[in-house]
Amino acid sequence: MSNAPKSSFELAMERLRAADRESGVEEKPLTDGQKAAIAEARSVASSRLAEREILFRDALKKVYDPVEREKAEEEYRVDRTRIEADRDRSIERIRRGEGERS
């Protein structure tokens, strides 16, 4: 199948890999420990997001003032963004091999 035409995605990935090689970036496969740590980081973040959503929905049921609702919605958005950023930082540290801190 080496004669089959490549998709634009495959061509783009080849160009990115070539650029990485030229700039000295090394592509390393993840170890089983890293994969497990990444799965754990995603699981923890998912749990935190679910918990925050439950608390947010419960709080909205008790708030009728539009200004207070908007404030609660903004806090919820900020919390989600923070949790997702924490997750992404943890995963990146794990990928770099710096440990599995939360």
N, C-alpha and C positions, 0 to 999 in steps of 0.2 A: 504494500500500500504506500510505499515511499513515493510513488508517482502521482498520488492523489494531490490535487491542489490544496493549499493551506488556506484556512480561514483568515480573515483580517485579524481576528483575535490572536491566532497562533503567530502570525507575522509580527504583530505588535509585541507579543511576549518575547519573541526571539530578539527583536531590536532592544528591548529593555534589558534582557539578560546580557547582550553584547555590551551595552553601555555600562552595566554594572561591572562586568569583567574589566573593561577598560579603566574604570575609576577605582578598581581595587576592592569592590564589594564582593564578598564571598557568600555564596548561597549554601547554607548548611541544612541538611534535613533535621527535623526536630526529633529529639530522643523520646522514648516512651514516657520518661519522667516529665519532660517539658509538655508533652501532649496532655498528660494527666493534670499537670498544674494549670495549664490553660483552660482545660475543661472545668476545673474547680473554680478558677477565677470567673469564668462565664456563669457558672451555676450560682455562685455567691452574688454576683451582680444582678442576675435575674431574680433571685430571691429578694434582694434589697429593693429592686424596682417594683416587684409585685407588692411588697409590704407598703412601700410609699404610695402606690396607686390606691390600695385599699384605704389607707389613712386619708388620702386626698378625697376620695369619693365619699367617705364617711363625713368628713369636714364640710363638704359641699352641701350635704343634706341639711346641715344645721345653719348654713349661712344664707341669708336672703338679701342682704345689702349688696348692691352691684359693686361698690368699691371694695368691700371685703372679699367678694368672690374673685374679683380681678386680682387682688393681692394674693389670695390663696392659689390661684392658677399660676401666677408668676413664680411663687415659691416652689410650686410643684415642678414647673419647667426647669428652674434652676437646680433643684435636687436631682431631677432626671439627668440633666447635662453633667452634673458633678459625678454621679454614680457611673455614668457611661465613660466619662473621662478617666476616672479611677480604674475602671475595668481595662480600658485600652492601655493605660500606662503600665498596669500590672502585666498584661499580656506581652507588651513590648519588652519589659525587663526580663521576663521569662524567655522570650525568644533570643535575647542577647546573652542569656546564660547568667544573669545577675542575681538569680534567686527567685523565690516564689513568695515574696512578701505581699501582703494585702494592703 
